[in-house]
């Protein structure tokens, strides 16, 4: 198992408040981007997909803010 995966696998059950905020901010930004693209999409099918993607990102925001998923919170913190 790669060291970065091993480190994430051993995270405590709840991530720190700072990591939750940074992870949530990253996911919230991705949701905004999807929503903006959906608003500009001419094709209804593409618009629907982008709106669903935005909803999925917002779901990750809620998980990160609640500390429900330390793995997702930490990933958002690292890439955000």
N, C-alpha and C positions, 0 to 999 in steps of 0.2 A: 504494500500500500504506500503510495507516495506520501512524503512527510506532510504536505499541506492538507491532504485529505485526512491523515491520521490526526493532525492538530484539530481540524474541524470536528472530527468524530468524538473528540474528548472534551468538547466545550461543556461548560456547566449547563444545567437545565434552563437557566435564564441568562440572557445576555445583559451586559451593562446598559444602563440608560442611554449613554452616549452612542453605543453601537446601535441600539434600537432606533434612535433618532436619525442617525446617518443612514442606516439601512432603509428606513421608512422614507426619508427624503429622496433617496435614489429611486425607489420604486414609484414614488409619487411623480417624480419628473418623467419617468418613462410613461406613466399613465397619461400625463398631460400631452406628451408628444403624440401618443396614439390618438388621443381625442382630437387634437388639432389636425392631424392627418385625416381622420374620419370626417371632420367638418369640411375638408377640402376635396374629399373623394367624390368623383363624378359617378362612379359605378356603385349602385346600392349594395352589391355583394361585398365589394371591398370595404365600403363604409361599415357594414355590419361586422365584418371580421375585425376591423380596427377598433370598433366600439367594444367588442368582446375582449380584445387584447387589453384595452384600457381598464375594463372591469377586472380582468385577471390581475393586472398590476396593482389595482386598488385592493384586491384581496390580499396581496402580499404586504401592502402597507399595513393593513389591519393586523396581520400576523406578526409583523415586525414590531409594531407599536405595543402589542400585547405581550411580546416576548414569547409567543407561542412556539416559535421555531427559531432556536438559536442558530441553526445552520443558515437559514435564509437571512437572518439579521446580520450575521457575520459576513456572508457573501456580499450583501448590499453595502456593508460598511467598507469592505475591501475594494470593491469596484466603483463605489460612489465617490 
